[in-house]
Amino acid sequence: MNFVSKLVLVILLTGILGSSATAVALTITPGLNLDRLPEWEVTASSRGGTLLLSDSPEMVRGNGILYQDTVSGFVRLFFYHVNASRDVKKIAVLLKNQGEHTAQVIVRQATLGGPGNPWLKVGKETQSAYFGEKQAYRFSIPPAGVMPLAASLEETAIVPNMLVNGIYDFEVDQPVTVTVMMLPVTESSIPYARTATVLAADECHLRGTFAGANRQITPVRDYDPAAGEITGITLADNEIDPYVTGIDATDGSAVLNYGNYGIVYEILLPAKPGGKVSYYLAPLGGSYAGAVGINHPEVNWSPVSTPRDRLYFGDNYKQDWEFLGTYDSGDPLSFTFSPPGASNLPVKIVIVPHY
């Protein structure tokens, strides 16, 4: 307990679910020096999948292709773009079948946030929806055929200064070329794509194709609440948890996914039976607005907004916390996390024995 600088009494009034998993509790929340908090040793492993990240140019001032590559198998498309022009636009995502047979496309989750402002609100709503109820569908594409990934995009007008954030998980059994475009709201995307050119990336160059769309975090040892240790797991800091590297398929350049946007983490949280454990999320990089999925047999309040009580937190460095629940140690528990669009990284999962 040498890392505890003070104790703050917190009462969270959002409901209680049984004796094993608690969303509302009289909880002692430690005010900690996070720089001195010991790191819970974990291993990180890829669970496969291809990530297509389209976030450059983030501020889109013209019409054209934002990102494009040919992929197959499990794919996650994460796009994040602001209409920075003076005209009403729309986003389109097209899939062209490059295989010799009809392509079968199964969309496992379809999430579209916005268009809207403020951008933190759009990013938070997109993340919450992605971790919520699944929006699944399927369709076929004949050889050399072109189909929109989501017809609803064609109907979504983006007025100037509005953000649109999409997360689509899909599987396809033939190679398909995925094209993300911004175009005039009056144009039809399929004919427009025949003459569209690729827009230059901005200085951040946050776009590309990355292996390992899914990442699993596994502790080296079970947490022991009886030992009284307060510890943490740091995510998306590029030191303890490295950023993924990839290739911008539009120009062949090597790219780094600053923040690991679009990567979905499964964080396993094994603990020895015999006590209770409380968990918190602490933003370390500044303004942050997102959600965390809770995977536990008695939980029905997932996902948890981070934070619950306001749009964002993180301006009060090392003082902002969001309670993720108190659970009986020994219960099967994991969190699902992904860096939300518009938010700053890294974050830390803080693990506290519940007294």
C-alpha positions as CSV (number, residue, x, y, z in Angstrom):
1,M,0.0,0.0,0.0
2,N,3.0,2.3,-0.3
3,F,1.5,3.7,-3.6
4,V,-1.7,5.0,-1.9
5,S,-1.5,8.7,-1.5
6,K,-5.1,9.1,-0.3
7,L,-8.5,7.3,-0.1
8,V,-11.5,8.7,-1.7
9,L,-15.0,7.3,-0.8
10,V,-17.1,6.8,-4.0
11,I,-20.7,5.8,-4.1
12,L,-21.8,4.8,-7.7
13,L,-25.6,4.8,-8.0
14,T,-26.2,2.9,-11.2
15,G,-27.7,-0.4,-10.0
16,I,-26.4,-3.7,-8.5
17,L,-26.4,-7.1,-10.1
18,G,-26.2,-9.9,-7.6
19,S,-23.4,-10.6,-5.1
20,S,-20.8,-11.8,-7.7
21,A,-20.6,-8.8,-10.0
22,T,-21.3,-5.3,-8.8
23,A,-21.8,-2.2,-10.8
24,V,-22.8,-0.1,-7.8
25,A,-20.8,-0.3,-4.6
26,L,-19.6,1.6,-1.6
27,T,-16.1,1.5,-3.0
28,I,-12.8,2.8,-1.7
29,T,-11.1,4.3,-4.7
30,P,-7.4,4.8,-4.3
31,G,-5.9,8.1,-5.3
32,L,-2.6,6.7,-6.7
33,N,0.6,7.9,-8.2
34,L,0.1,6.1,-11.5
35,D,3.8,6.6,-12.5
36,R,4.8,4.4,-9.5
37,L,2.0,1.9,-9.9
38,P,3.5,-1.6,-10.5
39,E,2.6,-3.1,-13.9
40,W,0.9,-6.4,-13.9
41,E,3.1,-8.6,-16.1
42,V,1.2,-9.7,-19.2
43,T,1.8,-11.2,-22.6
44,A,0.2,-9.8,-25.8
45,S,-0.7,-12.1,-28.7
46,S,-2.4,-11.6,-32.0
47,R,-5.7,-13.2,-32.6
48,G,-5.6,-12.6,-36.3
49,G,-7.6,-10.5,-38.7
50,T,-6.7,-7.7,-41.0
51,L,-7.3,-4.0,-40.0
52,L,-7.9,-1.4,-42.7
53,L,-7.5,2.0,-41.1
54,S,-8.7,5.1,-43.0
55,D,-8.0,8.3,-41.0
56,S,-5.8,10.3,-43.3
57,P,-6.5,12.8,-44.5
58,E,-8.6,13.2,-41.3
59,M,-9.8,16.6,-42.5
60,V,-11.1,15.9,-46.0
61,R,-11.2,19.0,-48.2
62,G,-11.8,17.3,-51.6
63,N,-13.4,14.3,-53.3
64,G,-11.6,11.1,-53.9
65,I,-10.3,7.8,-52.5
66,L,-9.4,7.9,-48.8
67,Y,-8.0,4.4,-48.6
68,Q,-7.9,1.3,-50.7
69,D,-6.5,-2.3,-50.5
70,T,-7.3,-5.8,-51.6
71,V,-8.0,-8.3,-48.7
72,S,-9.7,-11.5,-47.8
73,G,-10.7,-13.5,-44.7
74,F,-11.6,-11.6,-41.5
75,V,-11.4,-7.8,-42.0
76,R,-12.0,-4.9,-39.7
77,L,-12.5,-1.5,-41.4
78,F,-12.1,1.5,-39.2
79,F,-12.7,4.9,-40.8
80,Y,-12.7,8.3,-39.2
81,H,-13.1,11.4,-41.4
82,V,-14.3,15.0,-41.1
83,N,-15.9,16.9,-44.0
84,A,-13.6,19.9,-44.1
85,S,-15.0,21.2,-47.3
86,R,-17.7,23.8,-47.8
87,D,-20.1,21.4,-49.4
88,V,-22.3,18.5,-48.3
89,K,-20.5,15.2,-48.8
90,K,-21.0,11.5,-48.1
91,I,-18.8,8.5,-47.4
92,A,-18.9,5.4,-49.5
93,V,-17.3,2.0,-49.0
94,L,-17.2,-0.3,-52.0
95,L,-16.1,-4.0,-52.3
96,K,-15.0,-5.2,-55.7
97,N,-14.7,-9.0,-56.2
98,Q,-11.2,-9.8,-57.6
99,G,-11.7,-13.6,-57.3
100,E,-12.8,-16.1,-59.9
101,H,-16.0,-17.1,-58.0
102,T,-18.9,-15.3,-56.3
103,A,-17.7,-13.7,-53.1
104,Q,-19.7,-14.4,-50.0
105,V,-19.6,-11.5,-47.6
106,I,-20.7,-11.9,-43.9
107,V,-20.8,-8.6,-42.0
108,R,-20.4,-9.5,-38.3
109,Q,-20.8,-6.0,-36.9
110,A,-21.8,-2.8,-38.6
111,T,-21.3,0.4,-36.6
112,L,-21.7,3.9,-38.0
113,G,-21.2,7.0,-35.7
114,G,-22.2,10.4,-36.7
115,P,-22.2,12.5,-38.7
116,G,-21.9,14.8,-35.8
117,N,-20.1,17.1,-33.5
118,P,-18.4,17.3,-31.0
119,W,-16.1,14.7,-32.3
120,L,-15.5,13.1,-28.9
121,K,-19.2,12.4,-28.7
122,V,-19.2,10.7,-32.1
123,G,-16.2,8.5,-31.1
124,K,-17.8,7.5,-27.8
125,E,-21.1,6.7,-29.3
126,T,-19.4,4.7,-32.1
127,Q,-17.4,2.6,-29.6
128,S,-20.4,2.0,-27.3
129,A,-22.5,0.8,-30.3
130,Y,-19.7,-1.4,-31.5
131,F,-19.5,-3.2,-28.1
132,G,-23.3,-3.4,-28.0
133,E,-25.9,-5.3,-29.9
134,K,-24.6,-7.0,-33.1
135,Q,-25.8,-5.6,-36.5
136,A,-25.1,-8.5,-38.8
137,Y,-26.1,-9.2,-42.5
138,R,-24.7,-10.9,-45.6
139,F,-24.6,-10.4,-49.3
140,S,-22.9,-11.8,-52.4
141,I,-20.7,-10.2,-55.1
142,P,-20.3,-11.9,-58.6
143,P,-16.8,-12.1,-60.1
144,A,-15.7,-8.5,-61.1
145,G,-18.8,-7.1,-59.5
146,V,-18.9,-4.1,-57.1
147,M,-21.2,-3.8,-54.1
148,P,-21.4,-1.2,-51.2
149,L,-20.4,-2.6,-47.9
150,A,-23.3,-0.6,-46.3
151,A,-26.1,0.9,-48.3
152,S,-26.9,3.2,-45.4
153,L,-23.7,5.2,-46.1
154,E,-25.2,6.3,-49.5
155,E,-28.1,7.8,-47.6
156,T,-26.0,9.7,-45.0
157,A,-25.3,13.3,-45.7
158,I,-22.2,14.9,-44.0
159,V,-22.4,18.6,-43.7
160,P,-19.2,20.7,-43.2
161,N,-17.3,20.2,-40.0
162,M,-19.1,16.9,-39.2
163,L,-17.3,13.7,-38.3
164,V,-18.3,10.3,-39.4
165,N,-16.7,7.2,-37.7
166,G,-17.4,3.7,-38.9
167,I,-16.3,0.2,-37.6
168,Y,-17.2,-2.7,-39.8
169,D,-16.2,-6.3,-39.1
170,F,-16.7,-8.6,-42.1
171,E,-15.5,-11.9,-43.5
172,V,-15.1,-12.6,-47.2
173,D,-14.0,-15.8,-49.0
174,Q,-12.6,-14.2,-52.1
175,P,-10.1,-11.4,-52.5
176,V,-12.0,-8.1,-52.6
177,T,-10.7,-4.5,-53.1
178,V,-12.1,-2.3,-50.4
179,T,-12.4,1.4,-51.4
180,V,-13.3,4.2,-49.0
181,M,-14.3,7.4,-50.7
182,M,-15.6,10.9,-49.9
183,L,-17.8,12.2,-52.7
184,P,-20.5,14.7,-53.5
185,V,-23.8,13.8,-51.8
186,T,-25.5,13.9,-55.2
187,E,-23.2,11.4,-56.9
188,S,-23.7,7.6,-57.1
189,S,-20.6,5.8,-55.6
190,I,-20.1,2.9,-58.1
191,P,-19.8,5.0,-61.3
192,Y,-18.0,7.7,-59.3
193,A,-15.3,5.2,-58.2
194,R,-14.3,4.5,-61.8
195,T,-12.6,7.8,-62.2
196,A,-11.8,8.7,-58.5
197,T,-8.2,9.3,-57.5
198,V,-6.4,8.7,-54.2
199,L,-6.2,11.7,-52.0
200,A,-2.8,12.4,-50.4
201,A,-2.3,11.5,-46.8
202,D,-1.9,14.3,-44.2
203,E,1.2,14.7,-42.1
204,C,0.0,12.1,-39.5
205,H,-0.4,9.5,-42.2
206,L,-2.8,7.5,-40.1
207,R,-4.0,5.0,-42.7
208,G,-2.9,1.6,-43.8
209,T,-3.3,-2.2,-43.7
210,F,-2.3,-3.9,-40.5
211,A,-2.0,-7.5,-39.5
212,G,-3.5,-8.5,-36.1
213,A,-6.8,-6.6,-35.9
214,N,-7.5,-8.5,-32.6
215,R,-5.1,-8.6,-29.6
216,Q,-5.3,-10.7,-26.5
217,I,-3.8,-9.6,-23.2
218,T,-3.0,-12.5,-20.9
219,P,-1.5,-12.0,-17.4
220,V,1.5,-14.1,-16.5
221,R,0.0,-15.0,-13.1
222,D,-3.4,-14.9,-11.5
223,Y,-4.1,-11.8,-9.4
224,D,-4.3,-12.5,-5.6
225,P,-6.6,-10.1,-3.8
226,A,-5.4,-11.4,-0.4
227,A,-1.9,-10.1,-1.1
228,G,-3.3,-6.5,-1.1
229,E,-1.4,-5.5,-4.2
230,I,-2.7,-2.6,-6.4
231,T,-1.5,-2.9,-9.9
232,G,-2.3,-2.0,-13.5
233,I,-2.2,-2.9,-17.2
234,T,-1.1,-0.1,-19.6
235,L,-2.7,-0.1,-23.1
236,A,-1.7,1.7,-26.3
237,D,1.4,3.5,-25.1
238,N,3.9,2.1,-27.7
239,E,6.3,1.0,-24.9
240,I,4.6,-1.6,-22.8
241,D,2.0,-2.1,-25.4
242,P,3.5,-1.4,-28.9
243,Y,1.7,0.2,-31.8
244,V,1.1,-2.0,-34.8
245,T,3.1,-1.4,-38.0
246,G,1.7,-1.8,-41.5
247,I,1.7,-0.6,-45.1
248,D,-0.2,2.1,-46.8
249,A,-1.3,0.2,-49.9
250,T,-2.0,3.3,-51.9
251,D,1.7,4.3,-52.0
252,G,3.6,1.3,-50.5
253,S,5.0,3.3,-47.5
254,A,5.5,1.8,-44.1
255,V,3.1,3.3,-41.5
256,L,2.6,3.2,-37.7
257,N,-0.8,3.1,-36.1
258,Y,-0.4,5.8,-33.5
259,G,-2.8,4.8,-30.8
260,N,-3.7,1.4,-32.2
261,Y,-7.0,2.7,-33.4
262,G,-9.2,-0.1,-34.7
263,I,-7.4,-2.8,-32.7
264,V,-9.8,-4.7,-30.5
265,Y,-8.3,-6.1,-27.2
266,E,-9.6,-9.0,-25.1
267,I,-8.1,-8.5,-21.7
268,L,-8.2,-11.6,-19.6
269,L,-8.4,-11.0,-15.8
270,P,-7.8,-14.3,-13.9
271,A,-7.8,-14.0,-10.1
272,K,-7.4,-16.5,-7.3
273,P,-10.7,-17.3,-5.5
274,G,-11.3,-16.0,-2.0
275,G,-12.1,-12.3,-2.3
276,K,-13.4,-9.4,-4.4
277,V,-11.5,-7.2,-6.9
278,S,-12.4,-3.8,-8.2
279,Y,-11.3,-2.4,-11.6
280,Y,-11.0,1.1,-13.0
281,L,-10.0,2.8,-16.2
282,A,-7.6,5.8,-16.0
283,P,-6.9,7.9,-19.1
284,L,-3.3,8.9,-19.2
285,G,-3.0,10.9,-22.5
286,G,-5.6,13.6,-22.1
287,S,-9.2,14.0,-23.2
288,Y,-10.8,10.6,-23.5
289,A,-14.4,9.3,-24.2
290,G,-15.1,5.7,-24.9
291,A,-16.5,2.4,-23.6
292,V,-15.4,-0.9,-22.3
293,G,-17.1,-4.3,-22.8
294,I,-17.6,-6.4,-19.7
295,N,-17.6,-10.2,-20.2
296,H,-18.9,-11.9,-17.0
297,P,-21.7,-14.4,-16.5
298,E,-23.7,-12.1,-14.3
299,V,-23.2,-8.8,-16.1
300,N,-26.0,-7.2,-18.1
301,W,-24.8,-3.6,-17.9
302,S,-22.1,-3.9,-20.6
303,P,-20.7,-1.9,-22.2
304,V,-19.6,0.7,-19.6
305,S,-19.2,4.3,-20.8
306,T,-15.9,5.7,-19.9
307,P,-16.8,8.0,-18.3
308,R,-20.4,7.4,-17.3
309,D,-21.3,10.8,-15.8
310,R,-20.0,13.2,-18.5
311,L,-18.9,13.2,-22.1
312,Y,-15.2,12.9,-21.5
313,F,-12.5,12.9,-18.9
314,G,-8.7,12.9,-18.7
315,D,-8.0,16.7,-18.4
316,N,-7.3,16.1,-14.7
317,Y,-4.3,13.9,-15.2
318,K,-4.0,11.0,-12.8
319,Q,-7.2,12.1,-10.9
320,D,-9.9,10.9,-13.4
321,W,-11.1,7.3,-12.9
322,E,-14.0,5.3,-14.2
323,F,-15.3,2.4,-12.1
324,L,-15.6,-0.9,-14.2
325,G,-17.1,-3.0,-11.4
326,T,-16.3,-5.2,-8.5
327,Y,-16.2,-9.0,-9.0
328,D,-15.7,-12.1,-7.0
329,S,-12.2,-13.3,-7.6
330,G,-12.2,-16.6,-9.4
331,D,-15.1,-15.7,-11.6
332,P,-14.5,-15.8,-15.4
333,L,-13.9,-12.2,-16.3
334,S,-12.4,-10.3,-19.3
335,F,-12.8,-6.8,-20.7
336,T,-13.1,-5.8,-24.3
337,F,-11.3,-2.6,-25.2
338,S,-10.5,-0.6,-28.3
339,P,-9.0,2.9,-28.6
340,P,-12.0,5.2,-29.5
341,G,-11.8,7.7,-32.3
342,A,-11.1,11.3,-31.2
343,S,-9.6,10.2,-27.9
344,N,-6.1,10.4,-26.6
345,L,-4.0,7.4,-25.5
346,P,-2.7,5.6,-23.5
347,V,-5.0,4.3,-20.8
348,K,-4.4,2.1,-17.7
349,I,-6.7,-0.6,-16.3
350,V,-6.2,-0.3,-12.5
351,I,-6.8,-3.4,-10.3
352,V,-7.6,-3.0,-6.6
353,P,-8.4,-5.5,-3.9
354,H,-11.8,-4.8,-2.6
355,Y,-11.9,-4.4,1.2
